[in-house]
């Protein structure tokens, strides 16, 4: 997971380290934890060591920045898919300091910092009330409860772009009261062997709110479960979503990412000065 990421809403992925600890329902079947275990990296949990990387790894974003400058095309860097850069561990402080310096050295890259700990952002970063223009700050909001917990902290951060990742979306979610503080919404269903089905009405409601408030909307995937209407798979496992829709487990690839006949690839306005 580095150059040319397969994640639809980013260009590259950069991990300053691997490992984390679970925080909320979205973490229950964490893909990153499963991936690390398959590779023999026991880096998950409160007392587990984290996996760190060497000079070659840290040099990659510098090359991406040179390429972006040469081509005139900015690149988006998701940081971090295998960790949370705001995890509450003092042994991560040196790596964090190195990351902040790297971000300032790569102005042609937009750094997408996605966290489940937005309350720790101010204490972990050196930027206080003036964040670099290439920092996009996001938080996970898998349902209304966790949106209400995390959005106040996100709204308080003066990042150039503030976004939410409602993926996996595990319940209905309204942005009422927060639309002026959100510049981008990413959402999608859960994938993996234990994926939980999302209700299509949750996505449609969120889409309608975004359209009303002129917030770019990105529907990443249905995940392993997709609405059953029009799918002729007699052997597919079925389940009723919370809104009553029959969902079929057909796998992420077959389920695709079409919502109401369209792909939704919204992106926020890029601020470079």
C-alpha positions in Angstrom: 0.0 0.0 0.0 2.0 2.9 -1.3 2.3 4.4 -4.8 -0.8 4.2 -6.9 -3.2 3.2 -4.2 -6.3 1.0 -5.1 -8.4 3.1 -2.8 -10.7 5.1 -5.0 -10.4 8.5 -3.3 -6.7 8.8 -3.0 -3.6 8.7 -5.2 -1.1 7.1 -2.8 -1.1 5.6 0.7 1.6 6.3 3.2 2.0 4.6 6.6 4.5 6.1 9.1 4.0 2.9 11.1 1.7 -0.1 11.4 -0.6 -0.9 14.3 -3.4 0.5 16.3 -6.0 -0.3 19.0 -9.7 -0.6 18.4 -11.9 2.4 19.4 -15.5 2.0 18.2 -17.9 -0.3 16.3 -16.3 0.5 12.9 -13.1 -1.2 14.2 -14.8 -4.5 15.1 -13.7 -6.3 11.9 -10.7 -4.0 11.0 -9.3 -4.8 7.6 -5.9 -3.4 8.6 -5.6 -5.7 11.6 -6.6 -8.7 9.5 -4.0 -7.8 6.8 -1.3 -7.3 9.4 -2.0 -10.7 11.0 -1.9 -12.4 7.6 1.5 -11.0 7.1 2.6 -12.2 10.5 2.8 -8.7 12.1 1.3 -8.8 15.7 0.9 -5.0 15.9 -2.6 -4.6 17.1 -3.6 -3.9 20.7 -2.8 -1.7 23.6 0.5 -3.4 24.5 1.6 -4.6 21.1 4.7 -3.1 19.5 4.2 -1.0 16.4 6.1 -1.7 13.1 8.3 1.1 12.0 10.0 1.7 8.7 13.4 2.9 7.3 14.7 5.6 5.1 13.6 4.2 1.8 10.0 4.1 2.9 10.1 7.7 4.2 11.7 8.9 1.0 8.8 7.8 -1.2 6.6 10.9 -0.6 9.5 13.1 -1.5 9.6 11.4 -4.9 5.8 11.7 -5.3 6.1 15.4 -4.6 8.8 15.8 -7.2 6.6 14.1 -9.7 3.6 16.3 -8.8 5.7 19.4 -9.3 7.0 18.2 -12.6 3.6 17.2 -14.0 1.7 20.1 -12.4 -0.8 17.6 -11.0 -1.3 17.4 -7.3 -1.5 14.0 -5.6 -3.5 12.9 -2.6 -1.9 10.8 0.1 -4.0 8.9 2.5 -2.1 8.7 5.9 -2.5 6.1 7.3 -4.4 3.0 6.2 -2.6 0.7 8.7 -2.5 3.0 11.8 -4.0 6.1 13.4 -1.4 8.9 13.5 -3.1 10.4 16.6 -3.0 7.3 18.7 -2.2 8.0 22.4 1.3 6.5 22.7 4.4 8.5 23.6 6.6 6.0 21.7 5.0 7.3 18.5 6.0 10.9 19.1 9.3 10.8 17.2 7.5 9.3 14.2 4.8 11.9 14.4 7.4 14.7 14.4 9.0 13.2 11.4 5.6 13.1 9.6 4.8 16.7 10.3 8.2 17.7 8.8 7.6 15.5 5.8 4.2 17.1 5.2 5.8 20.6 5.2 8.5 19.3 2.7 5.9 18.1 0.2 3.6 21.0 -0.6 2.5 19.4 -3.9 0.9 16.6 -2.0 -2.5 16.8 -0.2 -2.2 14.8 3.0 -5.4 13.1 4.1 -5.1 12.4 7.8 -8.0 10.2 8.8 -8.5 9.5 12.5 -10.9 8.2 15.1 -9.3 10.5 17.6 -9.9 14.1 16.5 -9.8 15.2 20.1 -6.0 14.6 20.1 -5.2 16.5 16.9 -4.3 19.8 18.6 -2.1 18.2 21.2 -0.2 16.1 18.7 0.5 18.6 15.9 2.7 21.7 16.0 0.4 23.8 13.9 -2.0 25.1 16.5 -4.3 27.6 14.7 -2.6 27.7 11.3 -2.6 24.3 9.6 -0.7 23.8 6.3 -2.9 24.1 3.3 -2.0 20.6 2.2 -3.5 18.9 5.3 -7.0 17.5 4.9 -8.3 16.3 8.3 -10.9 13.6 8.5 -12.7 11.5 11.1 -14.6 8.3 11.0 -18.4 8.6 11.7 -19.9 5.2 11.4 -23.3 6.2 12.9 -25.0 9.1 14.6 -23.5 8.3 18.1 -19.9 8.5 16.9 -20.6 11.5 14.6 -21.9 13.4 17.7 -18.8 12.4 19.6 -16.2 13.3 17.0 -17.6 16.1 14.9 -17.3 18.8 17.6 -13.5 18.2 17.7 -13.2 18.0 13.9 -15.1 21.3 13.5 -12.7 23.0 15.9 -9.6 22.2 13.7 -8.7 24.9 11.1 -7.7 22.4 8.4 -8.0 23.5 4.8 -10.3 20.5 4.2 -12.4 18.7 6.9 -14.0 15.5 5.9 -15.8 12.5 7.3 -15.4 8.8 6.4 -18.8 7.2 7.1 -17.4 3.8 6.2 -18.4 1.3 7.1 -21.8 3.1 7.6 -23.4 1.1 10.4 -26.4 3.2 11.1 -28.4 6.3 10.0 -26.4 9.5 10.0 -27.4 13.1 9.8 -25.1 16.0 9.3 -27.6 18.5 10.7 -25.7 21.3 12.5 -22.4 20.3 11.0 -22.7 21.0 7.2 -20.8 24.3 7.5 -17.9 22.4 9.0 -17.6 19.6 6.5 -16.0 19.9 3.1 -16.3 16.3 1.9 -18.1 13.1 2.7 -16.9 9.6 2.0 -19.2 6.7 2.7 -19.6 3.0 1.9 -20.5 -0.4 3.2 -18.3 -3.0 4.9 -16.3 -5.7 3.2 -14.6 -8.8 4.5 -15.7 -12.2 5.8 -17.7 -10.8 8.7 -19.1 -7.7 6.9 -22.3 -6.2 8.2 -24.9 -5.0 5.6 -25.7 -1.3 5.4 -29.2 0.0 4.7 -29.5 1.7 1.3 -31.7 4.4 2.8 -28.7 5.5 5.0 -26.6 6.3 2.0 -29.5 8.0 0.2 -30.3 10.2 3.2 -26.6 11.2 3.5 -26.4 11.9 -0.3 -29.5 14.1 -0.1 -28.0 16.1 2.8 -24.8 16.6 0.9 -26.6 17.7 -2.3 -28.6 20.2 -0.3 -25.6 21.6 1.4 -23.3 21.4 -1.7 -20.9 19.0 0.0 -18.9 16.7 -2.4 -20.1 13.1 -1.9 -18.0 10.0 -2.6 -19.7 6.6 -2.5 -16.8 4.2 -2.2 -18.5 0.8 -2.3 -21.5 -1.3 -1.3 -19.1 -3.7 0.3 -19.8 -7.4 0.5 -23.6 -6.8 0.6 -25.7 -5.2 -2.2 -29.4 -4.6 -2.6 -31.0 -7.8 -3.9 -33.3 -6.2 -6.5 -32.4 -7.3 -10.0 -29.7 -9.7 -8.9 -30.4 -13.3 -9.9 -28.2 -15.3 -7.6 -30.2 -18.1 -6.1 -27.4 -19.3 -3.8 -26.4 -15.9 -2.5 -26.8 -15.4 1.2 -29.5 -12.9 2.0 -30.2 -10.6 5.0 -32.7 -7.9 5.7 -31.2 -4.5 6.2 -32.5 -2.2 9.0 -34.7 -0.4 6.5 -36.2 -3.7 5.2 -34.2 -3.9 2.0 -33.2 -7.4 1.1 -29.4 -7.5 0.8 -27.4 -10.2 -0.9 -23.9 -11.1 0.0 -22.2 -11.2 -3.4 -18.8 -9.9 -2.7 -17.2 -6.4 -3.0 -16.3 -6.7 -6.7 -19.8 -7.9 -7.8 -21.6 -5.4 -5.6 -19.7 -2.5 -7.1 -20.2 1.2 -6.2 -23.3 2.3 -8.2 -25.8 4.2 -6.0 -29.2 5.1 -7.7 -27.7 4.5 -11.1 -24.6 6.6 -10.7 -21.1 6.6 -9.4 -20.4 9.4 -6.9 -16.8 10.5 -7.0 -17.1 14.0 -5.4 -13.9 15.7 -4.3 -13.4 18.9 -2.3 -12.1 22.1 -3.8 -8.3 22.1 -3.6 -6.7 25.0 -1.7 -3.1 25.7 -2.7 -2.5 29.2 -1.4 
